Amino acid sequence: MSAEGGAAPEGRAVPFYCPYCGDEELVPEAEPAGAWKCAACLRVFTVRLVGLASG
């Protein structure tokens, strides 16, 4: 991961790997807000919590 020593800019959670190719070389992307860019496959993605499931 390449997020400045593991610190998440602007309070975002740091993903451990790309959900598409599995590579760990991720960098923050300006747009859309909260996005990450994978250096290996060049995809830009966001991770979002939808909610909690009820029992």
LINVEN-V897491 format. One record per backbone hydrogen bond with DSSP energy under -1.0 kcal/mol. NH is the residue of the N-H (numbers start at 1). CO is the residue of the C=O. If there is no record, write none. Layout:
NH	CO
NH	CO
This chain:
2	26
7	4
11	8
12	9
18	23
22	18
26	24
27	37
29	35
35	32
36	45
37	27
38	43
39	25
42	38
45	36
